[in-house]
């Protein structure tokens, strides 16, 4: 279990820390939208990563464990009033240690503080670690096509 986990609002320096983790411990398709480039962390793909995260940084947090960035979690309002969406990625060295569930609990607390009533997330049935974390944090799961949709109903303040 992580000794000390917190979410830090994403900054320009944070984007660089995330990129450093992504290059070493993640595949590009797990951490950013597709780019018309050959696979791998080319300079052009790294620049596309920076641009994507700069555009969306207001809704993103660094997941920090014991003063080390280990991944990202986001909390994005949807078009439906009172509903937000979340998603995350972790570097491979920190997966399977309860960090994802702890980060998810923290982002759900942020959503509650902001007055959102519902948070949704999606994954695939094959991502059993994510499914376990979603259920452990209280999600109700539904299966739509090849997606697992998780819905969290938040308590009101």
C-alpha positions as CSV (number, residue, x, y, z in Angstrom):
1,X,0.0,0.0,0.0
2,X,1.2,3.5,-0.7
3,X,2.6,5.3,2.3
4,X,1.4,8.7,1.2
5,X,-0.8,9.4,-1.8
6,X,-2.2,12.7,-3.0
7,X,-3.5,14.3,-6.2
8,X,-1.7,17.4,-7.4
9,X,-3.3,19.7,-10.0
10,X,-1.4,19.2,-13.3
11,X,1.1,21.9,-14.1
12,X,3.7,22.4,-16.9
13,X,6.3,20.7,-14.7
14,X,3.8,17.9,-13.9
15,X,3.3,17.3,-17.6
16,X,7.1,16.7,-18.0
17,X,7.0,14.3,-15.0
18,X,4.1,12.4,-16.5
19,X,5.9,12.2,-19.9
20,X,9.0,10.8,-18.2
21,X,6.9,8.1,-16.5
22,X,5.0,7.4,-19.7
23,X,8.1,7.0,-21.9
24,X,9.6,4.4,-19.5
25,X,6.5,2.7,-18.0
26,X,3.5,3.0,-20.4
27,X,2.5,2.5,-24.0
28,X,1.4,5.6,-25.9
29,X,-2.1,4.2,-26.6
30,X,-2.8,4.0,-22.9
31,X,-1.9,7.5,-22.0
32,X,-2.9,9.7,-25.0
33,X,-5.1,9.9,-28.1
34,X,-3.8,8.2,-31.3
35,X,-1.2,10.1,-33.3
36,X,-0.3,9.5,-36.9
37,X,3.2,8.3,-36.1
38,X,4.9,4.9,-36.0
39,X,4.7,3.2,-32.7
40,X,7.0,4.3,-29.9
41,X,7.9,7.5,-28.1
42,X,9.4,9.5,-31.0
43,X,10.1,13.2,-30.4
44,X,6.9,14.0,-32.4
45,X,4.8,11.7,-30.2
46,X,6.3,13.3,-27.1
47,X,5.4,16.7,-28.3
48,X,1.9,15.5,-29.1
49,X,1.7,14.2,-25.5
50,X,2.7,17.6,-24.2
51,X,0.2,19.4,-26.4
52,X,-2.7,17.1,-25.4
53,X,-2.0,17.4,-21.6
54,X,-1.6,21.2,-21.9
55,X,-5.0,21.5,-23.6
56,X,-6.7,19.4,-20.9
57,X,-4.6,20.1,-17.8
58,X,-7.5,21.8,-15.8
59,X,-9.2,18.5,-15.4
60,X,-6.1,16.4,-14.7
61,X,-4.1,15.5,-11.6
62,X,-0.8,13.9,-11.1
63,X,-1.0,10.9,-8.8
64,X,1.8,11.4,-6.4
65,X,3.0,8.6,-4.0
66,X,5.7,9.3,-1.5
67,X,6.6,12.5,-3.4
68,X,7.0,10.6,-6.7
69,X,4.7,11.0,-9.7
70,X,3.3,7.6,-10.7
71,X,0.5,8.4,-13.1
72,X,-2.5,10.6,-13.9
73,X,-6.2,10.8,-13.1
74,X,-8.8,13.1,-14.6
75,X,-12.1,14.4,-13.5
76,X,-14.0,16.0,-16.5
77,X,-17.5,17.4,-16.4
78,X,-19.8,15.8,-19.0
79,X,-22.7,17.5,-20.9
80,X,-25.1,16.1,-18.3
81,X,-25.6,18.4,-15.3
82,X,-24.1,17.0,-12.1
83,X,-22.1,14.2,-13.9
84,X,-18.4,13.9,-14.3
85,X,-16.2,11.3,-16.0
86,X,-12.9,9.9,-14.7
87,X,-10.1,7.9,-16.1
88,X,-6.5,7.2,-15.1
89,X,-3.3,5.5,-16.0
90,X,-0.4,4.3,-13.9
91,X,3.2,3.4,-14.7
92,X,3.7,-0.3,-14.8
93,X,5.9,-0.3,-11.6
94,X,3.1,0.9,-9.5
95,X,0.2,-1.2,-10.8
96,X,-1.3,-3.9,-8.5
97,X,-0.5,-2.1,-5.3
98,X,-3.8,-0.4,-4.5
99,X,-2.7,2.9,-5.8
100,X,-5.4,3.1,-8.5
101,X,-8.2,2.5,-6.0
102,X,-6.7,5.1,-3.6
103,X,-6.4,7.6,-6.4
104,X,-10.0,6.9,-7.5
105,X,-11.3,7.4,-3.9
106,X,-9.4,10.7,-3.8
107,X,-10.9,11.9,-7.1
108,X,-14.4,10.8,-6.0
109,X,-13.9,13.0,-2.9
110,X,-13.0,15.9,-5.2
111,X,-16.1,15.3,-7.2
112,X,-18.3,15.2,-4.1
113,X,-16.7,18.5,-2.9
114,X,-17.6,20.1,-6.3
115,X,-21.2,19.0,-6.0
116,X,-21.2,16.4,-8.7
117,X,-23.8,13.7,-8.1
118,X,-22.5,11.0,-10.4
119,X,-19.1,10.0,-11.7
120,X,-18.7,7.5,-14.6
121,X,-15.7,5.6,-15.9
122,X,-15.2,2.9,-18.5
123,X,-12.7,0.2,-19.1
124,X,-12.6,-3.2,-20.9
125,X,-13.5,-6.5,-19.3
126,X,-9.9,-7.7,-19.8
127,X,-8.6,-4.9,-17.5
128,X,-9.4,-6.9,-14.4
129,X,-7.3,-4.7,-12.1
130,X,-9.3,-1.7,-13.2
131,X,-12.6,-3.5,-12.7
132,X,-11.6,-4.6,-9.2
133,X,-10.6,-1.0,-8.3
134,X,-13.9,0.3,-9.6
135,X,-15.9,-2.2,-7.7
136,X,-13.8,-1.7,-4.5
137,X,-14.7,2.0,-4.7
138,X,-18.4,1.4,-4.9
139,X,-19.1,1.4,-8.7
140,X,-22.2,-0.2,-10.2
141,X,-21.1,-1.9,-13.3
142,X,-22.9,-2.4,-16.6
143,X,-21.6,-4.0,-19.8
144,X,-22.2,-2.3,-23.1
145,X,-20.6,-3.9,-26.1
146,X,-16.9,-4.4,-25.4
147,X,-16.9,-1.8,-22.5
148,X,-17.5,-2.0,-18.8
149,X,-19.3,1.2,-17.7
150,X,-18.8,2.1,-14.0
151,X,-21.2,4.5,-12.3
152,X,-20.6,6.0,-8.9
153,X,-23.6,7.7,-7.2
154,X,-22.1,10.3,-4.8
155,X,-23.5,11.4,-1.5
156,X,-24.5,15.1,-1.2
157,X,-22.6,17.4,1.1
